[in-house]
Structure formats: C-alpha cells, structure tokens
Amino acid sequence: MTQRVADALDRFRLIPYADMPPAMLGFGQRRQVALAAMIAAQPKALILDEPTGGLDWRSQQEFMEIVANFNTLGRTVVLVTHDMRLVAEYATRAIVLLNGERLFDGTPRQLLSHPAILERAGLTLPPVTRLANRLSIYGMTPNALTPAEFAGAWQARLLACKRRQKKAARPAAKEHVDGGR
C-alpha cells in the first residue's frame, strides 16, 4: 500500500505536499488528494459527483486525464455531472435522470442531438457544440462534441471551400470540333 500511495502522490504531483495537513491545501489540491487516495486504494469503480466543480481549466483537464487513465485500466467510472462538456469529452454512455425518472440512456452524441431532453433536465449543450450548430447554416457539420472534433470539421469545411474555389477558377475547357470523324 505504501508504494501505491507514493505512486499516487507522484502521479498527482503532490509529493511536495505529502506532509502538509489537508486544511493547508487549496481547494483543487484537496480534490486531487481525495482522488489520489481513492486511486491508491485500487477500487474497481469510482463514483464522482461534480468532480471538476470549483477547479480552474488546467486543474479540470489534469483531473479528468487521471480519471480517463483509470478508466482505460478497465475500471468503471460513474460521473455525476451537469457539465455536458465533460460528458461530451469523456463519457461513452449518458443517462439523464429527472426526479427519479430516466429520461435518456444512450451515447453522448445521441443525447446532445435531443434538445428537448436537455431542456427538460435543465442541461445545456457544450459551447463547442453550440458553435458548431450555429455554423451549420454555413455548411459546418453540426453536433461537434469536442474542440478537436470541431477543429477537424472546420478544417474539412475550409478544404472543401478551397477545392470549390479552385474548380470555379479554372478556365472552361475549349470545345474541340472533330469535324465528324
């Protein structure tokens, strides 16, 4: 167990704080200590309730990368959140509950294409999905889940526009009259 604790402290870059009382740590560091302790215990599953609340962007990314790595080891992660960006970027399955009733059970992509369910549950689309949807009137692929997916769709859109511009700029081929031969 001592080695697992040391590994968890190293993975979370918490070694300098190992001897400090938790009350002396910042909010994000305390959250990291809690996750490090859970991972050191090597559970089969983690249940995380609003795990990134109160964390800055960098801390959110680092925290979720560790959670994602835990999941790639074949362990289960249940993420309870209203943050649809986290759902879009990290979840493989989304379940929406409202007052004990299951409104939805499917993939994040399927969920984000059901605005009525999101509205009923008080959830909002991730900013990148909203942007892609707004740009869809200009030919952008709607419902991008992640910034990387958006960037790929945007790049494909730009390349398609360039190809059309090149094609339109080519001079028309001269008709060749063969004289009936």
C-alpha positions as CSV (number, residue, x, y, z in Angstrom):
1,M,0.0,0.0,0.0
2,T,2.9,2.4,0.8
3,Q,4.1,2.1,-2.8
4,R,0.7,2.7,-4.2
5,V,0.4,5.9,-2.1
6,A,3.8,7.0,-3.3
7,D,2.8,6.3,-6.9
8,A,-0.5,8.3,-6.5
9,L,1.3,11.2,-4.9
10,D,3.8,11.3,-7.8
11,R,1.1,10.9,-10.5
12,F,-0.9,13.9,-9.0
13,R,2.3,15.9,-8.4
14,L,1.5,16.0,-4.7
15,I,4.9,14.9,-3.3
16,P,5.8,18.4,-2.0
17,Y,2.5,18.5,0.0
18,A,2.7,14.9,1.4
19,D,3.4,16.1,4.9
20,M,1.0,19.0,5.0
21,P,-2.3,18.9,6.7
22,P,-5.2,18.9,4.2
23,A,-6.6,22.1,5.7
24,M,-3.5,23.9,4.5
25,L,-4.0,22.9,0.8
26,G,-6.0,24.8,-1.7
27,F,-9.4,23.5,-2.9
28,G,-8.0,22.0,-6.1
29,Q,-5.2,20.3,-4.3
30,R,-7.6,18.8,-1.7
31,R,-9.7,17.4,-4.6
32,Q,-6.5,15.9,-6.0
33,V,-5.5,14.4,-2.7
34,A,-9.0,12.8,-2.4
35,L,-8.7,11.3,-5.9
36,A,-5.2,10.2,-5.3
37,A,-6.3,8.4,-2.1
38,M,-9.2,6.7,-4.0
39,I,-6.9,5.5,-6.8
40,A,-4.2,4.3,-4.3
41,A,-6.9,2.0,-2.9
42,Q,-7.3,0.5,-6.4
43,P,-11.1,0.3,-6.4
44,K,-12.9,-1.4,-9.2
45,A,-15.1,1.7,-9.7
46,L,-15.1,5.4,-9.0
47,I,-18.3,7.4,-8.5
48,L,-17.6,11.1,-8.9
49,D,-20.2,13.7,-8.2
50,E,-19.5,17.0,-9.9
51,P,-15.7,16.3,-9.8
52,T,-14.5,19.4,-11.6
53,G,-16.7,21.9,-9.8
54,G,-14.6,24.8,-8.5
55,L,-11.4,23.8,-10.4
56,D,-9.7,26.0,-12.9
57,W,-9.4,24.9,-16.5
58,R,-5.9,23.3,-16.2
59,S,-6.8,21.5,-13.0
60,Q,-10.0,20.2,-14.6
61,Q,-8.0,18.8,-17.5
62,E,-5.4,17.2,-15.3
63,F,-8.0,15.7,-13.0
64,M,-10.1,14.3,-15.9
65,E,-7.0,12.9,-17.6
66,I,-6.2,10.9,-14.5
67,V,-9.8,9.7,-14.3
68,A,-9.7,8.7,-18.0
69,N,-6.4,6.8,-17.4
70,F,-8.1,5.0,-14.5
71,N,-10.9,4.0,-16.9
72,T,-8.5,2.7,-19.5
73,L,-7.3,0.2,-17.0
74,G,-10.6,-1.5,-17.3
75,R,-12.1,0.2,-14.2
76,T,-15.6,1.7,-14.1
77,V,-16.1,5.5,-13.7
78,V,-19.6,6.9,-12.9
79,L,-19.6,10.6,-13.5
80,V,-22.5,12.5,-12.0
81,T,-22.5,16.0,-13.6
82,H,-24.4,18.8,-15.2
83,D,-21.4,19.7,-17.2
84,M,-22.2,18.5,-20.7
85,R,-18.6,19.3,-21.8
86,L,-17.3,16.6,-19.5
87,V,-20.0,14.2,-20.8
88,A,-19.1,15.0,-24.4
89,E,-15.4,14.7,-24.0
90,Y,-15.1,11.8,-21.6
91,A,-18.3,9.7,-21.4
92,T,-19.1,6.7,-23.5
93,R,-22.7,6.4,-22.1
94,A,-25.0,9.1,-20.8
95,I,-28.0,8.6,-18.6
96,V,-30.3,11.6,-17.8
97,L,-32.4,11.3,-14.6
98,L,-35.0,13.7,-13.5
99,N,-37.0,13.3,-10.3
100,G,-36.1,9.6,-10.3
101,E,-37.3,9.1,-13.9
102,R,-34.8,8.0,-16.6
103,L,-35.3,10.4,-19.5
104,F,-32.5,9.1,-21.6
105,D,-29.9,6.3,-21.9
106,G,-27.5,6.3,-24.8
107,T,-24.3,7.9,-26.2
108,P,-23.4,11.5,-25.5
109,R,-23.7,12.2,-29.2
110,Q,-27.3,10.9,-29.2
111,L,-28.1,12.9,-26.0
112,L,-26.7,16.2,-27.5
113,S,-29.0,15.8,-30.5
114,H,-32.1,15.8,-28.3
115,P,-32.5,19.4,-27.2
116,A,-36.0,18.7,-25.7
117,I,-34.5,16.2,-23.2
118,L,-31.6,18.6,-22.4
119,E,-34.1,21.4,-21.8
120,R,-36.4,19.3,-19.7
121,A,-33.5,18.3,-17.5
122,G,-32.0,21.8,-17.2
123,L,-28.9,20.9,-19.2
124,T,-27.2,22.9,-21.9
125,L,-25.1,22.0,-24.9
126,P,-21.3,22.3,-24.5
127,P,-20.1,25.7,-26.0
128,V,-18.3,23.9,-28.9
129,T,-21.4,22.1,-29.8
130,R,-23.5,25.3,-29.8
131,L,-20.9,27.0,-32.0
132,A,-20.9,24.1,-34.5
133,N,-24.7,24.1,-34.6
134,R,-24.8,27.8,-35.3
135,L,-22.2,27.5,-38.1
136,S,-24.2,24.6,-39.6
137,I,-26.1,27.1,-41.7
138,Y,-22.8,27.8,-43.5
139,G,-22.1,24.1,-44.1
140,M,-20.3,23.2,-40.9
141,T,-21.0,19.8,-39.6
142,P,-23.3,20.2,-36.5
143,N,-23.1,18.5,-33.1
144,A,-19.3,18.5,-32.7
145,L,-18.7,17.1,-29.2
146,T,-15.1,18.2,-28.6
147,P,-12.8,21.1,-29.7
148,A,-10.7,18.5,-31.6
149,E,-13.8,17.3,-33.5
150,F,-14.9,20.8,-34.2
151,A,-11.4,21.7,-35.5
152,G,-11.4,18.7,-37.8
153,A,-14.8,19.5,-39.2
154,W,-13.8,23.2,-39.6
155,Q,-10.6,22.2,-41.4
156,A,-12.6,19.8,-43.7
157,R,-15.0,22.6,-44.4
158,L,-12.2,25.0,-45.4
159,L,-10.6,22.4,-47.6
160,A,-13.9,21.8,-49.4
161,C,-14.3,25.6,-49.9
162,K,-10.8,25.8,-51.4
163,R,-11.4,22.9,-53.8
164,R,-14.6,24.6,-55.0
165,Q,-12.8,27.9,-55.4
166,K,-10.0,26.2,-57.5
167,K,-12.6,24.4,-59.6
168,A,-14.5,27.6,-60.2
169,A,-11.3,29.5,-61.1
170,R,-10.3,27.0,-63.8
171,P,-10.9,28.2,-67.4
172,A,-13.6,26.3,-69.2
173,A,-12.1,23.7,-71.5
174,K,-12.2,24.7,-75.1
175,E,-14.6,22.6,-77.2
176,H,-12.9,20.7,-79.9
177,V,-14.7,20.2,-83.1
178,D,-13.6,16.9,-84.7
179,G,-15.4,17.5,-88.0
180,G,-17.5,14.3,-87.7
181,R,-14.6,11.9,-87.8
